[in-house]
Structures are given as structure tokens and as C-alpha cells.
Amino acid sequence: MSFKQFSTIVIASAVSSVVAVVAYQNFFPQKNTVQIVENAPVKYTALSAENVGTLQPIDFRYAAATATPSVVHIKSAFKVEPVRYNPNDPMRQFFGEDFFRYFQGPNPYQNQPKVATGSGVIVSEDGYIVTNNHVVENANEIYVTLHNNKTFKAKVIGRDADTDLALVKIEGEKFPSVNFANSDSVMIGEWVMAVGNPFNLASTVTAGIVSAKARSINILGHGQASKGSAIESFIQTDAAVNPGNSGGALVNIGGELIGINTAIASPTGSYAGYSFAVPSNIVRKVIFDLQKFGVTQRGFLGVQIRAVDNELANKAGLDKPMGVYVEQINEGSAGKDAGLQSKDIITKINGVNVNSAPELQEQVANYRPGDKISVEYLRDGKLAKTTVVLKNKYNTTATVDSNRDILGALGLDIEELSAKEKAQLGVESGVKVNNIKPGKIAEFTDIKKGFVITQIDDQPVNNVNDFLNVLKSKNGKVMVEGIYPNKPMSYLYAFKM
């Protein structure tokens, strides 16, 4: 083949190729997209400490099926108390009731009940249910709706404001109850699921991880009655929790209870990223106390504490901040009897490390007055250990009965009137207030020492037992009526139980 023929073939091939490309682009336009497919292995989060480093799929179906039947919807009804006036008010006696009715007019909403909703968790087959104290605190009637839509009327067995927990009961048997897990074993980063009734949406589940433990957010114990005794050692999660979830379950992926959902951190009132639950170990201990004693049996060290910061660590010669610093020891306290001193640094309670006040409170809260606990501490750089016999808030090792706890919560010392005193005062019943201490009476009323309580919610109070028995059945607003010696009129005071 000559060079001329070869050149002609090459040129013709090139022209053909160009024509073909141009024709293809004009008649078969293509999208200017590049797609790259890469088959990369999927990595799953570890389920537990035993599976760290292994690849395990996360599936909440078993947890939801296990825990959801034991979570209930709670509706609390609150009666709006009618306005009550002192019948001996000289202004009302002078002008008459018609004068006040004319200007005030009737209030059509005065007797309308209010309703609040929340969640609860069945903890035993015979109908005991744990929820938050704030869900049922002032309720006149409580209704519980189960997962199968059956509704029961419930009664309050006991409440504990220090942990924001309450125990209620419905009548029946073979209810689906939850299994408890050891909340001390819960790990940061662990998958969890929240079960509750947010916004009245029944049986809602959400998932997240444990964000932190032993978290304090300063929402409990603002009143004088519980000042200094509130326990805030919450499990913090990022599982979505909203109004209505209060009292619901926080469970692990095995469907076991690790906490009772109690609060959210939010500027709007709705979920904004973090929720908080009372650890299940505290829940188990509190509900046992409420069921057996009617009140929580709290053991106290009797010390004032704070976390160890860098400054305290340097002064104590520590390499890093650790433990809980004892600022003060209360006289007659369990800690004092065991030889603890101010400036000690408590590092362990019964072998469990404590590095913050909430962690220490959580561990001590698991025990009752009279229980012995081991306390390890640093003093002058040397490690020491002692055994502490815990005491109650009255600095004894005795079990606190509900009667004494009522008087303690109110902050009252009372005594019965003699027949002579009743005759002098012109009353048929009554108990005299001998002393007022920090408590609900001092916080919410102006009752003074010497006041004679004659009636509670229109029920006569003949003696101390009457006073205690009437208040035992109260849950919400209480109206107290009585007189002061040498004063011609009676007085009404109101407070909440």
C-alpha cells in the first residue's frame, strides 16, 4: 500500500469518528453527572462492655415490645377550691355578704376541675405503679390507662419530693410489670429508649444514648421543707422527652428499667436536646420504702460537701481533682460519730468511686438509717477507711414513721388542749402549736406559735391523732382553721401537703 493510500484511509477514519461523535451528542444528549459507587463495610455501635470492639446491629424492637406494655398513661384531676372567707371578718360583718357578691360576682370557672397528664411504670403484677411526684402531687383523683386501653382509678401510696417520685396503686392482678436493671452499671454512650405518653400520644418510644451520669440541674428541693435533702443524680440522655413523658420509663436495649424520666432542659418547654431520669437503683429503694413504711427512709452522713476543684486538689497534694471535699461535719451526725472531719476528701462509698456531690448522694441514698456503709477518704494525703452507721434526719438510727414525717414536713410541734384550756378558749376541739420550724407551715402560711388548730378542711381536730389522721388522707390543698388566745376572731390558713 502506497503512502498516499494509507494517508487517505487515516484521514477518512478520523473524519468518520468526528462525525459519529458529533451526531451522538446532538441526537443522544447525556446528563453531565458522574456517579461513583463504593461498597464500604458498615460499622455498628457496640451493645455493651462485653461487646466493645465487635460489630453489633442496634435493634430496639425487643426493648419496645418488652417495656411498652408496662408503661401507663396517668391523668390527674385537680379541683379548684372555692374561695373561702373568714366568717368573723369585721368588714364582711359590717357590709354583709350581698355587698361582696355584688362587686365580685359569681365565678363560673371556680369549681371547674383541672387535668394534668403524665406517665407511669408498673413495677409489680399486683398493680403498684411508680411515677413522678409532680404528676400526682395535688391531685384529687387519679386515673390510670393501661397499654390495652383499660382505665382504673388509682390511689396514692406515698410520695417523695426529695427524689420527685411517687407510688400509686390500682386494683387487680397479673399486670405487665417492668424488670429493673442496675443503674450503677449504665455506661455513658450506651443506647437507651424512652417510653411514655408525650402530648397525650399513647405508647410513644424514642431512642438515644446516655449523655452523662450523676447530673444535677437544681430543680428539686427549693422549699424549706426539703432544703438540703433533695437528691439530684440524674441519668442524662438525648432520647426525645416532652411534656407527658414525666414518670415514664427509660430502658436499656433489653427492655429493663434504668430510670424514670423526670425533666428536660429546654428554653421552650418542649424537647431541646437533653432529658433527665432518676436512676433505677434510687427508684427501687424509694418505692420499697413507700410501700412498706409510707415514707422514704433516708440515711444521712450529716456532712456538708462540694466537689474537689484544681485549687483544692493542689492544696491536698493530689495529682488531679478527685473525690468529694468535706466542708463541715454536723454535730451528732453519723459522719461525726464515725470520725470524719472537715477537710477530709471522700473517695469511695462501699467501694464505689464518688467524684461529685450528686454521686455521693446517689450512693448514700441507697441505704436506710441504721445501715452500715464503708467510707474511704483522704486526710493529709493519706488514705483512710471507716465504717459509718447512717442516721435519719433527726440524727437517730430509728425508722421514721409517717406521723413524725408529717410533723417534720410541716415544721410543727403540737400538743393537745386540756379540758380547762378548751373551756377558757370556748372551743370543743383543738391542738396547740408549740413551736414552728422550717417547713411548709413557715413557708406558706403566717401561723404563729400559740395558734390553736380547731378544724382541718371542716373536720374537727380533737387531739394529735385526729390531726395526723386527717392529714394522712390529704393530697393537695389543705385549709386550716383556728384561733389565737385573747383574740375574738378565727383565722383560715391554706397550704399544700
Kinemage of the C-alpha trace (Angstrom):
@kinemage 1
@onewidth
@group {chain A} dominant
@subgroup {mainchain}
@vectorlist {calphas} color= white
{ca met a 1} P 0.000 0.000 0.000
{ca ser a 2} L 1.362 3.368 -1.006
{ca phe a 3} L 1.815 6.195 1.498
{ca lys a 4} L -0.870 8.166 -0.323
{ca gln a 5} L -3.428 5.374 0.103
{ca phe a 6} L -2.519 4.970 3.820
{ca ser a 7} L -2.936 8.716 4.433
{ca thr a 8} L -6.317 8.702 2.740
{ca ile a 9} L -7.552 5.843 4.988
{ca val a 10} L -6.342 7.576 8.179
{ca ile a 11} L -7.969 10.875 7.248
{ca ala a 12} L -11.235 9.144 6.360
{ca ser a 13} L -11.264 7.263 9.687
{ca ala a 14} L -10.655 10.449 11.649
{ca val a 15} L -13.407 12.306 9.818
{ca ser a 16} L -15.806 9.408 10.419
{ca ser a 17} L -15.011 9.395 14.138
{ca val a 18} L -15.625 13.118 14.442
{ca val a 19} L -18.893 12.868 12.566
{ca ala a 20} L -20.027 9.968 14.750
{ca val a 21} L -19.242 11.809 17.986
{ca val a 22} L -20.989 14.978 16.861
{ca ala a 23} L -24.028 13.047 15.720
{ca tyr a 24} L -24.208 11.085 19.045
{ca gln a 25} L -24.029 14.275 21.131
{ca asn a 26} L -26.679 16.016 19.032
{ca phe a 27} L -29.149 13.161 18.858
{ca phe a 28} L -28.435 11.422 22.217
{ca pro a 29} L -27.748 14.205 24.780
{ca gln a 30} L -26.290 12.954 28.117
{ca lys a 31} L -26.689 14.383 31.661
{ca asn a 32} L -23.496 15.835 32.916
{ca thr a 33} L -23.448 13.597 36.077
{ca val a 34} L -20.778 11.341 37.463
{ca gln a 35} L -21.841 8.595 39.895
{ca ile a 36} L -19.329 6.679 41.960
{ca val a 37} L -20.430 3.573 43.843
{ca glu a 38} L -18.236 2.220 46.620
{ca asn a 39} L -19.060 -0.843 48.648
{ca ala a 40} L -17.739 0.097 52.107
{ca pro a 41} L -18.337 -2.096 55.171
{ca val a 42} L -20.989 -0.831 57.657
{ca lys a 43} L -19.809 -0.298 61.233
{ca tyr a 44} L -22.254 -0.844 64.085
{ca thr a 45} L -22.157 0.516 67.636
{ca ala a 46} L -21.217 -1.872 70.407
{ca leu a 47} L -24.094 -3.021 72.637
{ca ser a 48} L -22.318 -3.425 75.947
{ca ala a 49} L -18.981 -3.538 77.663
{ca glu a 50} L -18.625 -7.204 76.703
{ca asn a 51} L -19.089 -6.351 73.032
{ca val a 52} L -16.709 -3.378 72.841
{ca gly a 53} L -14.676 -3.712 69.682
{ca thr a 54} L -17.161 -6.051 67.998
{ca leu a 55} L -19.702 -5.089 65.351
{ca gln a 56} L -23.300 -5.455 66.519
{ca pro a 57} L -26.531 -4.116 64.965
{ca ile a 58} L -28.769 -1.911 67.123
{ca asp a 59} L -32.410 -3.012 67.160
{ca phe a 60} L -34.980 -1.574 69.588
{ca arg a 61} L -37.861 -3.834 68.607
{ca tyr a 62} L -37.316 -6.226 71.506
{ca ala a 63} L -36.954 -3.371 74.028
{ca ala a 64} L -40.139 -1.719 72.754
{ca ala a 65} L -42.126 -4.961 72.833
{ca thr a 66} L -40.864 -5.740 76.348
{ca ala a 67} L -41.204 -2.332 78.031
{ca thr a 68} L -44.210 -0.694 76.348
{ca pro a 69} L -46.947 -2.852 77.983
{ca ser a 70} L -45.720 -1.837 81.476
{ca val a 71} L -45.873 1.926 80.774
{ca val a 72} L -49.208 3.585 81.572
{ca his a 73} L -50.924 6.904 80.959
{ca ile a 74} L -51.825 8.880 84.099
{ca lys a 75} L -54.488 11.570 84.295
{ca ser a 76} L -54.620 13.660 87.466
{ca ala a 77} L -57.696 15.723 88.227
{ca phe a 78} L -57.375 18.808 90.420
{ca lys a 79} L -60.403 20.502 91.933
{ca val a 80} L -60.266 24.265 92.015
{ca glu a 81} L -61.118 25.104 95.606
{ca pro a 82} L -63.854 27.715 96.047
{ca val a 83} L -62.770 30.919 97.711
{ca arg a 84} L -63.398 30.723 101.436
{ca tyr a 85} L -63.797 33.744 103.659
{ca asn a 86} L -63.382 34.233 107.354
{ca pro a 87} L -66.936 34.410 108.741
{ca asn a 88} L -65.698 36.632 111.555
{ca asp a 89} L -64.077 39.161 109.246
{ca pro a 90} L -65.363 42.527 110.626
{ca met a 91} L -65.515 44.035 107.116
{ca arg a 92} L -67.817 41.265 105.911
{ca gln a 93} L -69.914 41.500 109.054
{ca phe a 94} L -70.289 45.263 108.591
{ca phe a 95} L -71.117 45.341 104.860
{ca gly a 96} L -72.764 41.925 104.549
{ca glu a 97} L -72.255 39.088 102.082
{ca asp a 98} L -74.527 40.661 99.419
{ca phe a 99} L -72.185 43.650 99.180
{ca phe a 100} L -69.220 41.445 98.289
{ca arg a 101} L -71.240 39.243 95.916
{ca tyr a 102} L -72.438 42.343 94.025
{ca phe a 103} L -68.928 43.549 93.282
{ca gln a 104} L -67.218 40.208 92.913
{ca gly a 105} L -69.934 38.367 91.021
{ca pro a 106} L -70.131 34.621 90.556
{ca asn a 107} L -67.153 32.801 89.155
{ca pro a 108} L -68.387 30.144 86.669
{ca tyr a 109} L -64.912 28.591 86.497
{ca gln a 110} L -64.394 28.315 90.234
{ca asn a 111} L -65.435 24.677 90.535
{ca gln a 112} L -64.161 23.503 87.157
{ca pro a 113} L -61.616 20.690 87.614
{ca lys a 114} L -58.162 20.971 86.094
{ca val a 115} L -56.476 17.994 84.488
{ca ala a 116} L -52.799 17.143 84.097
{ca thr a 117} L -51.346 14.120 82.335
{ca gly a 118} L -48.180 12.100 82.624
{ca ser a 119} L -46.836 8.581 82.537
{ca gly a 120} L -46.118 5.780 84.977
{ca val a 121} L -44.455 2.381 85.076
{ca ile a 122} L -45.996 -0.802 86.514
{ca val a 123} L -43.455 -2.257 88.938
{ca ser a 124} L -45.385 -5.261 90.262
{ca glu a 125} L -48.051 -7.629 88.960
{ca asp a 126} L -50.470 -6.590 91.721
{ca gly a 127} L -50.780 -3.028 90.435
{ca tyr a 128} L -48.114 -0.855 92.040
{ca ile a 129} L -47.063 1.958 89.691
{ca val a 130} L -44.177 4.395 90.032
{ca thr a 131} L -44.421 7.891 88.583
{ca asn a 132} L -43.147 11.395 89.304
{ca asn a 133} L -44.326 13.209 92.411
{ca his a 134} L -45.140 16.286 90.341
{ca val a 135} L -47.553 14.237 88.196
{ca val a 136} L -49.847 13.371 91.138
{ca glu a 137} L -48.813 15.816 93.868
{ca asn a 138} L -52.013 17.834 94.265
{ca ala a 139} L -54.453 15.501 92.537
{ca asn a 140} L -57.894 14.832 93.994
{ca glu a 141} L -58.466 11.909 91.649
{ca ile a 142} L -56.018 9.810 89.615
{ca tyr a 143} L -56.866 7.639 86.619
{ca val a 144} L -54.518 5.126 85.016
{ca thr a 145} L -54.935 3.867 81.460
{ca leu a 146} L -53.036 0.717 80.522
{ca his a 147} L -51.433 -0.167 77.205
{ca asn a 148} L -54.597 -2.154 76.341
{ca asn a 149} L -56.751 0.990 76.917
{ca lys a 150} L -58.315 -0.282 80.164
{ca thr a 151} L -58.723 2.515 82.725
{ca phe a 152} L -58.504 2.213 86.526
{ca lys a 153} L -58.867 4.645 89.400
{ca ala a 154} L -55.655 4.800 91.437
{ca lys a 155} L -54.798 5.763 94.983
{ca val a 156} L -51.568 7.321 96.236
{ca ile a 157} L -49.487 5.026 98.444
{ca gly a 158} L -46.744 7.565 99.126
{ca arg a 159} L -44.788 10.458 97.667
{ca asp a 160} L -41.185 11.594 97.988
{ca ala a 161} L -40.492 15.196 96.971
{ca asp a 162} L -36.741 14.760 97.530
{ca thr a 163} L -36.486 12.434 94.525
{ca asp a 164} L -39.682 13.546 92.717
{ca leu a 165} L -41.058 10.016 92.894
{ca ala a 166} L -44.481 8.718 93.881
{ca leu a 167} L -46.073 5.284 94.233
{ca val a 168} L -49.717 4.725 93.276
{ca lys a 169} L -51.787 1.542 93.109
{ca ile a 170} L -54.603 0.141 91.021
{ca glu a 171} L -56.675 -2.875 91.991
{ca gly a 172} L -56.186 -6.089 90.036
{ca glu a 173} L -53.646 -8.760 89.295
{ca lys a 174} L -51.331 -10.094 86.600
{ca phe a 175} L -50.454 -6.654 85.286
{ca pro a 176} L -47.392 -6.497 82.967
{ca ser a 177} L -44.556 -5.234 85.158
{ca val a 178} L -41.112 -3.975 84.213
{ca asn a 179} L -37.808 -5.632 85.105
{ca phe a 180} L -35.230 -3.478 86.895
{ca ala a 181} L -31.616 -3.089 85.767
{ca asn a 182} L -28.675 -1.972 87.917
{ca ser a 183} L -28.343 1.728 87.102
{ca asp a 184} L -24.798 1.787 88.517
{ca ser a 185} L -23.801 -0.385 85.556
{ca val a 186} L -25.193 2.028 82.950
{ca met a 187} L -22.388 3.430 80.803
{ca ile a 188} L -22.041 6.783 79.057
{ca gly a 189} L -22.599 6.232 75.340
{ca glu a 190} L -24.953 3.288 75.924
{ca trp a 191} L -28.094 3.101 73.787
{ca val a 192} L -31.350 3.709 75.684
{ca met a 193} L -35.051 4.077 74.892
{ca ala a 194} L -37.665 6.359 76.482
{ca val a 195} L -41.259 5.124 76.712
{ca gly a 196} L -44.129 7.411 77.648
{ca asn a 197} L -47.143 9.443 76.583
{ca pro a 198} L -45.900 12.849 75.319
{ca phe a 199} L -48.657 15.293 74.370
{ca asn a 200} L -51.192 12.505 75.144
{ca leu a 201} L -49.727 10.358 72.360
{ca ala a 202} L -50.040 6.934 73.958
{ca ser a 203} L -47.186 4.421 73.990
{ca thr a 204} L -44.535 6.525 72.267
{ca val a 205} L -40.936 5.321 72.106
{ca thr a 206} L -37.830 7.380 71.339
{ca ala a 207} L -34.179 6.383 71.368
{ca gly a 208} L -30.846 7.981 72.196
{ca ile a 209} L -27.702 7.467 74.207
{ca val a 210} L -26.647 8.130 77.767
{ca ser a 211} L -25.012 11.569 77.621
{ca ala a 212} L -23.902 11.841 81.259
{ca lys a 213} L -24.480 10.384 84.724
{ca ala a 214} L -24.883 11.916 88.192
{ca arg a 215} L -26.167 15.143 86.671
{ca ser a 216} L -27.649 17.840 88.935
{ca ile a 217} L -29.869 20.525 87.371
{ca asn a 218} L -31.192 22.194 90.550
{ca ile a 219} L -34.894 21.595 90.053
{ca leu a 220} L -35.715 19.809 93.325
{ca gly a 221} L -35.756 20.883 96.947
{ca his a 222} L -36.281 24.625 96.609
{ca gly a 223} L -38.714 24.738 99.507
{ca gln a 224} L -37.666 24.920 103.138
{ca ala a 225} L -39.222 21.560 103.921
{ca ser a 226} L -36.798 19.706 101.700
{ca lys a 227} L -33.950 22.162 101.713
{ca gly a 228} L -30.642 20.339 101.570
{ca ser a 229} L -32.205 16.860 101.327
{ca ala a 230} L -33.116 16.690 97.637
{ca ile a 231} L -31.294 14.055 95.597
{ca glu a 232} L -30.343 15.040 92.054
{ca ser a 233} L -28.158 12.462 90.391
{ca phe a 234} L -29.940 12.117 87.064
{ca ile a 235} L -29.070 9.970 84.085
{ca gln a 236} L -28.837 12.434 81.201
{ca thr a 237} L -29.815 11.228 77.726
{ca asp a 238} L -30.559 12.660 74.296
{ca ala a 239} L -33.670 10.500 73.846
{ca ala a 240} L -36.539 12.852 72.990
{ca val a 241} L -38.740 13.519 76.043
{ca asn a 242} L -41.623 16.001 76.101
{ca pro a 243} L -44.466 17.065 78.437
{ca gly a 244} L -46.420 13.895 79.215
{ca asn a 245} L -43.295 11.726 79.379
{ca ser a 246} L -42.851 12.565 83.086
{ca gly a 247} L -42.968 9.369 85.109
{ca gly a 248} L -42.321 7.180 82.071
{ca ala a 249} L -39.628 4.565 81.575
{ca leu a 250} L -36.037 4.870 80.451
{ca val a 251} L -34.922 1.364 79.473
{ca asn a 252} L -31.850 -0.321 78.051
{ca ile a 253} L -31.981 -2.300 74.797
{ca gly a 254} L -33.014 -5.331 76.802
{ca gly a 255} L -36.185 -3.501 77.900
{ca glu a 256} L -35.033 -3.293 81.537
{ca leu a 257} L -35.744 -0.173 83.579
{ca ile a 258} L -32.714 2.032 84.195
{ca gly a 259} L -34.554 5.237 85.134
{ca ile a 260} L -37.785 7.224 85.470
{ca asn a 261} L -37.935 10.153 83.037
{ca thr a 262} L -38.402 13.294 85.083
{ca ala a 263} L -37.252 16.511 83.427
{ca ile a 264} L -35.971 18.168 80.265
{ca ala a 265} L -33.526 21.024 79.715
{ca ser a 266} L -35.421 23.386 77.452
{ca pro a 267} L -35.885 27.140 76.899
{ca thr a 268} L -39.299 26.494 75.300
{ca gly a 269} L -40.901 23.801 77.452
{ca ser a 270} L -40.503 21.193 74.711
{ca tyr a 271} L -37.608 18.869 73.995
{ca ala a 272} L -34.428 20.704 73.061
{ca gly a 273} L -31.753 18.047 73.232
{ca tyr a 274} L -31.413 16.665 76.763
{ca ser a 275} L -33.619 14.771 79.182
{ca phe a 276} L -33.061 13.533 82.729
{ca ala a 277} L -34.118 10.372 84.567
{ca val a 278} L -33.977 9.240 88.201
{ca pro a 279} L -31.680 6.151 88.322
{ca ser a 280} L -33.451 2.826 88.799
{ca asn a 281} L -31.481 1.931 91.938
{ca ile a 282} L -32.894 5.005 93.686
{ca val a 283} L -36.358 4.249 92.270
{ca arg a 284} L -36.308 0.680 93.595
{ca lys a 285} L -35.289 1.761 97.085
{ca val a 286} L -37.806 4.643 97.313
{ca ile a 287} L -40.809 2.626 96.166
{ca phe a 288} L -39.938 -0.181 98.607
{ca asp a 289} L -39.876 2.374 101.437
{ca leu a 290} L -43.148 3.977 100.355
{ca gln a 291} L -44.843 0.588 100.146
{ca lys a 292} L -43.572 -0.670 103.487
{ca phe a 293} L -43.328 2.481 105.624
{ca gly a 294} L -45.436 5.106 103.833
{ca val a 295} L -42.433 7.466 103.776
{ca thr a 296} L -38.905 7.259 102.432
{ca gln a 297} L -36.283 6.069 104.914
{ca arg a 298} L -33.270 8.239 104.135
{ca gly a 299} L -29.841 7.608 105.574
{ca phe a 300} L -27.678 10.688 106.112
{ca leu a 301} L -23.937 11.114 106.591
{ca gly a 302} L -24.523 14.522 108.124
{ca val a 303} L -21.767 16.313 106.214
{ca gln a 304} L -21.690 19.393 104.014
{ca ile a 305} L -19.755 18.671 100.834
{ca arg a 306} L -18.584 20.019 97.488
{ca ala a 307} L -16.624 18.740 94.510
{ca val a 308} L -12.827 18.910 94.501
{ca asp a 309} L -11.548 21.520 92.028
{ca asn a 310} L -7.975 22.231 90.919
{ca glu a 311} L -7.332 24.579 93.840
{ca leu a 312} L -8.451 22.041 96.463
{ca ala a 313} L -6.542 19.281 94.684
{ca asn a 314} L -3.319 21.315 94.808
{ca lys a 315} L -3.779 22.085 98.497
{ca ala a 316} L -4.360 18.402 99.229
{ca gly a 317} L -1.325 17.378 97.197
{ca leu a 318} L -3.375 15.445 94.625
{ca asp a 319} L -2.223 14.895 91.060
{ca lys a 320} L -5.726 15.649 89.795
{ca pro a 321} L -9.149 16.579 91.196
{ca met a 322} L -10.855 13.561 92.724
{ca gly a 323} L -13.324 12.730 95.467
{ca val a 324} L -15.697 14.968 97.428
{ca tyr a 325} L -14.457 17.617 99.866
{ca val a 326} L -15.988 17.741 103.355
{ca glu a 327} L -16.564 21.360 104.321
{ca gln a 328} L -18.336 20.755 107.617
{ca ile a 329} L -19.471 17.916 109.911
{ca asn a 330} L -22.819 18.307 111.659
{ca glu a 331} L -22.834 17.727 115.391
{ca gly a 332} L -24.340 14.410 116.421
{ca ser a 333} L -24.292 13.154 112.841
{ca ala a 334} L -23.327 9.727 111.538
{ca gly a 335} L -20.197 11.147 109.938
{ca lys a 336} L -19.137 12.776 113.200
{ca asp a 337} L -19.604 9.530 115.143
{ca ala a 338} L -17.503 7.671 112.557
{ca gly a 339} L -14.590 10.070 112.922
{ca leu a 340} L -14.898 12.042 109.694
{ca gln a 341} L -13.562 15.599 109.856
{ca ser a 342} L -13.792 18.779 107.847
{ca lys a 343} L -11.197 18.947 105.043
{ca asp a 344} L -11.385 15.173 104.526
{ca ile a 345} L -11.809 14.088 100.903
{ca ile a 346} L -14.247 11.190 100.497
{ca thr a 347} L -13.243 8.991 97.554
{ca lys a 348} L -15.409 5.861 97.835
{ca ile a 349} L -18.734 4.732 99.296
{ca asn a 350} L -18.896 0.949 99.691
{ca gly a 351} L -16.157 0.602 97.097
{ca val a 352} L -17.837 2.858 94.505
{ca asn a 353} L -15.853 5.909 93.376
{ca val a 354} L -17.508 9.269 94.095
{ca asn a 355} L -16.163 12.401 92.420
{ca ser a 356} L -19.090 14.794 92.831
{ca ala a 357} L -21.758 15.650 95.371
{ca pro a 358} L -24.534 14.018 93.268
{ca glu a 359} L -22.523 10.796 93.008
{ca leu a 360} L -22.051 10.660 96.774
{ca gln a 361} L -25.732 11.463 97.422
{ca glu a 362} L -26.826 8.769 94.988
{ca gln a 363} L -24.764 6.092 96.712
{ca val a 364} L -25.818 7.064 100.247
{ca ala a 365} L -29.470 7.277 99.135
{ca asn a 366} L -29.457 3.533 98.539
{ca tyr a 367} L -29.304 2.922 102.312
{ca arg a 368} L -31.518 3.472 105.345
{ca pro a 369} L -30.961 4.702 108.902
{ca gly a 370} L -29.075 2.044 110.837
{ca asp a 371} L -27.341 0.639 107.748
{ca lys a 372} L -23.556 0.425 107.834
{ca ile a 373} L -21.534 1.723 104.894
{ca ser a 374} L -17.809 1.786 104.202
{ca val a 375} L -16.322 5.242 103.537
{ca glu a 376} L -12.818 5.706 102.127
{ca tyr a 377} L -11.257 9.147 102.407
{ca leu a 378} L -8.033 11.108 102.202
{ca arg a 379} L -6.735 13.058 105.181
{ca asp a 380} L -3.428 14.921 104.975
{ca gly a 381} L -2.595 12.966 101.844
{ca lys a 382} L -3.061 9.570 103.489
{ca leu a 383} L -5.789 7.105 102.571
{ca ala a 384} L -8.074 6.006 105.425
{ca lys a 385} L -11.246 3.984 105.812
{ca thr a 386} L -14.100 3.998 108.310
{ca thr a 387} L -17.480 2.386 108.851
{ca val a 388} L -20.430 4.757 109.170
{ca val a 389} L -23.752 3.841 110.759
{ca leu a 390} L -26.200 6.070 108.907
{ca lys a 391} L -28.761 8.166 110.790
{ca asn a 392} L -32.102 9.693 109.827
{ca lys a 393} L -32.739 13.424 109.525
{ca tyr a 394} L -33.441 13.558 113.260
{ca asn a 395} L -29.959 12.126 113.994
{ca thr a 396} L -31.156 8.759 115.232
{ca thr a 397} L -30.918 5.294 113.670
{ca ala a 398} L -34.632 4.606 114.131
{ca thr a 399} L -37.106 4.130 111.304
{ca val a 400} L -39.054 7.337 110.684
{ca asp a 401} L -42.811 6.738 110.895
{ca ser a 402} L -45.274 8.627 108.734
{ca asn a 403} L -46.670 10.591 111.703
{ca arg a 404} L -43.318 12.056 112.607
{ca asp a 405} L -42.590 12.694 108.973
{ca ile a 406} L -45.814 14.686 108.601
{ca leu a 407} L -44.871 16.932 111.508
{ca gly a 408} L -41.321 17.200 110.172
{ca ala a 409} L -42.529 18.227 106.709
{ca leu a 410} L -44.884 20.801 108.239
{ca gly a 411} L -42.266 22.027 110.703
{ca leu a 412} L -44.645 21.846 113.666
{ca asp a 413} L -44.567 20.818 117.299
{ca ile a 414} L -48.116 20.443 118.636
{ca glu a 415} L -49.817 19.331 121.846
{ca glu a 416} L -53.344 18.563 122.951
{ca leu a 417} L -55.504 21.044 124.834
{ca ser a 418} L -56.637 20.232 128.335
{ca ala a 419} L -60.330 20.437 129.237
{ca lys a 420} L -59.580 23.629 131.160
{ca glu a 421} L -57.875 25.247 128.166
{ca lys a 422} L -60.793 24.329 125.902
{ca ala a 423} L -63.208 25.922 128.350
{ca gln a 424} L -61.123 29.099 128.603
{ca leu a 425} L -60.887 29.386 124.822
{ca gly a 426} L -64.537 28.481 124.249
{ca val a 427} L -63.746 25.619 121.848
{ca glu a 428} L -64.771 21.961 121.783
{ca ser a 429} L -61.727 20.725 119.910
{ca gly a 430} L -58.216 21.800 119.045
{ca val a 431} L -54.453 21.260 119.238
{ca lys a 432} L -51.978 23.980 120.156
{ca val a 433} L -48.906 24.908 118.095
{ca asn a 434} L -45.943 24.908 120.492
{ca asn a 435} L -43.165 25.578 118.012
{ca ile a 436} L -42.630 26.350 114.325
{ca lys a 437} L -39.522 25.159 112.489
{ca pro a 438} L -38.515 25.256 108.816
{ca gly a 439} L -41.238 23.504 106.850
{ca lys a 440} L -44.427 24.008 104.880
{ca ile a 441} L -46.202 25.965 107.613
{ca ala a 442} L -43.406 28.548 107.833
{ca glu a 443} L -43.021 28.614 104.060
{ca phe a 444} L -46.656 29.008 103.018
{ca thr a 445} L -48.539 30.499 105.991
{ca asp a 446} L -48.285 33.139 108.698
{ca ile a 447} L -49.263 30.801 111.539
{ca lys a 448} L -47.626 31.873 114.786
{ca lys a 449} L -46.664 29.977 117.915
{ca gly a 450} L -49.691 29.608 120.212
{ca phe a 451} L -52.202 29.161 117.382
{ca val a 452} L -54.945 26.632 118.212
{ca ile a 453} L -55.979 24.485 115.255
{ca thr a 454} L -59.649 23.576 115.636
{ca gln a 455} L -60.507 22.218 112.157
{ca ile a 456} L -58.812 20.924 109.010
{ca asp a 457} L -60.995 21.127 105.905
{ca asp a 458} L -64.076 21.435 108.145
{ca gln a 459} L -63.155 18.279 110.087
{ca pro a 460} L -62.817 18.802 113.856
{ca val a 461} L -59.393 18.155 115.366
{ca asn a 462} L -59.846 16.845 118.912
{ca asn a 463} L -56.311 15.640 119.550
{ca val a 464} L -52.922 14.978 117.959
{ca asn a 465} L -54.085 11.668 116.475
{ca asp a 466} L -57.003 13.412 114.760
{ca phe a 467} L -54.595 15.998 113.365
{ca leu a 468} L -52.281 13.333 111.921
{ca asn a 469} L -55.027 11.044 110.633
{ca val a 470} L -56.785 13.855 108.780
{ca leu a 471} L -53.559 14.988 107.114
{ca lys a 472} L -52.573 11.429 106.139
{ca ser a 473} L -55.531 11.299 103.771
{ca lys a 474} L -54.818 14.711 102.241
{ca asn a 475} L -53.078 15.162 98.920
{ca gly a 476} L -53.138 18.739 97.758
{ca lys a 477} L -54.509 21.952 99.203
{ca val a 478} L -55.402 21.938 102.900
{ca met a 479} L -57.416 24.575 104.755
{ca val a 480} L -56.672 25.006 108.465
{ca glu a 481} L -58.981 26.927 110.776
{ca gly a 482} L -58.266 28.056 114.326
{ca ile a 483} L -57.935 30.846 116.859
{ca tyr a 484} L -55.337 32.735 118.836
{ca pro a 485} L -55.877 33.117 122.593
{ca asn a 486} L -57.263 36.541 123.603
{ca lys a 487} L -58.291 37.353 120.005
{ca pro a 488} L -62.008 37.464 119.166
{ca met a 489} L -61.896 36.159 115.588
{ca ser a 490} L -60.972 32.897 113.898
{ca tyr a 491} L -58.357 32.567 111.175
{ca leu a 492} L -58.031 30.472 107.997
{ca tyr a 493} L -54.721 29.368 106.520
{ca ala a 494} L -54.059 27.280 103.398
{ca phe a 495} L -51.048 25.195 102.361
{ca lys a 496} L -50.285 22.159 100.202
{ca met a 497} L -49.475 18.701 101.505
